[in-house]
Amino acid sequence: MNFYKYHIFFCLNQREDGEQCCTNFDAGPMFDYMKKKIKSLNLNGPNKVRVNRGGCFDRCHEGPLMVIYPEGIWYRYIDQEDIDEIIEKHLLKGITVSRLMI
């Protein structure tokens, strides 16, 4: 049995060489937004949802990215509306958001 129903990792890597990375596309603010939204909906904690920082996912050209376990679903997102849709559909209803999957 998993400790969390969903464990979400955001790529928050910052490349020193100037190459494209997720933090160039507001990954940090989107991470903060999702974390606050999950808490405001009382979805955080054991048997619920955990949102974590991740290092480089080595898929920088597809970013910004998050991955949700235990399913291993990879999402690309652009803005808060995308994050809201992932929360509403994937986390609350168990339906993947196919338009954002990579």
C-alpha positions as CSV (number, residue, x, y, z in Angstrom):
1,M,0.0,0.0,0.0
2,N,1.3,3.5,-0.9
3,F,1.7,6.1,1.8
4,Y,0.2,8.7,-0.6
5,K,-2.7,8.2,-3.0
6,Y,-0.8,10.5,-5.4
7,H,2.8,11.6,-5.2
8,I,3.6,14.5,-7.5
9,F,7.1,15.6,-8.6
10,F,7.8,18.9,-10.3
11,C,11.0,19.4,-12.3
12,L,12.6,22.5,-10.8
13,N,16.0,22.1,-12.2
14,Q,17.9,25.2,-13.3
15,R,20.6,24.6,-15.9
16,E,23.7,26.6,-15.5
17,D,24.7,26.4,-19.1
18,G,21.7,28.4,-20.3
19,E,20.0,25.4,-22.0
20,Q,16.2,25.2,-21.8
21,C,14.9,23.9,-18.5
22,C,11.6,23.8,-16.7
23,T,12.4,26.8,-14.4
24,N,12.6,29.0,-17.5
25,F,8.8,28.4,-17.9
26,D,7.6,29.3,-14.4
27,A,7.9,25.9,-12.9
28,G,8.7,27.4,-9.5
29,P,5.5,29.5,-9.3
30,M,3.4,26.7,-10.6
31,F,4.8,24.3,-8.0
32,D,4.0,26.8,-5.3
33,Y,0.5,27.3,-6.7
34,M,-0.3,23.6,-6.8
35,K,1.1,23.1,-3.3
36,K,-1.1,25.9,-1.9
37,K,-4.1,24.7,-3.9
38,I,-3.8,21.1,-2.6
39,K,-3.6,22.4,1.0
40,S,-6.6,24.7,0.5
41,L,-8.6,21.8,-0.7
42,N,-7.5,19.7,2.3
43,L,-6.0,17.1,-0.1
44,N,-2.5,17.0,1.4
45,G,-1.2,14.4,3.8
46,P,-1.0,10.6,4.3
47,N,-3.4,8.6,2.0
48,K,-4.0,11.8,0.0
49,V,-1.6,14.0,-2.1
50,R,2.0,15.0,-1.7
51,V,3.7,17.6,-3.9
52,N,7.5,17.5,-4.1
53,R,10.3,19.3,-5.8
54,G,12.2,17.1,-8.2
55,G,15.6,17.5,-9.9
56,C,16.1,17.3,-13.7
57,F,13.8,14.8,-15.5
58,D,16.1,15.0,-18.5
59,R,13.2,15.9,-20.8
60,C,13.9,19.7,-20.8
61,H,12.8,20.2,-24.4
62,E,9.2,19.1,-23.3
63,G,9.0,21.3,-20.1
64,P,7.7,22.4,-17.8
65,L,6.9,19.0,-16.5
66,M,5.4,17.1,-13.6
67,V,5.0,13.4,-13.0
68,I,2.3,11.8,-10.9
69,Y,2.8,8.5,-9.2
70,P,1.8,5.7,-8.7
71,E,0.6,5.8,-12.3
72,G,3.7,7.4,-13.7
73,I,1.7,10.0,-15.7
74,W,3.8,12.8,-17.2
75,Y,2.2,16.2,-17.7
76,R,3.3,19.3,-19.4
77,Y,1.5,22.5,-18.1
78,I,1.5,26.1,-19.1
79,D,-0.5,28.0,-16.5
80,Q,-2.7,27.9,-13.4
81,E,-5.7,26.7,-15.4
82,D,-3.7,23.6,-16.5
83,I,-2.8,22.9,-12.8
84,D,-6.4,23.4,-11.8
85,E,-7.5,20.9,-14.5
86,I,-5.0,18.3,-13.4
87,I,-6.2,18.7,-9.8
88,E,-9.9,18.6,-10.7
89,K,-9.7,15.7,-13.1
90,H,-6.7,13.5,-12.2
91,L,-6.5,14.0,-8.4
92,L,-10.2,14.4,-7.6
93,K,-11.9,12.2,-10.3
94,G,-9.1,9.8,-11.3
95,I,-9.3,10.8,-15.0
96,T,-6.1,11.6,-16.8
97,V,-5.9,14.9,-18.7
98,S,-4.9,13.6,-22.1
99,R,-4.3,17.0,-23.7
100,L,-1.5,17.7,-21.2
101,M,0.1,14.2,-21.2
102,I,3.5,13.6,-22.8
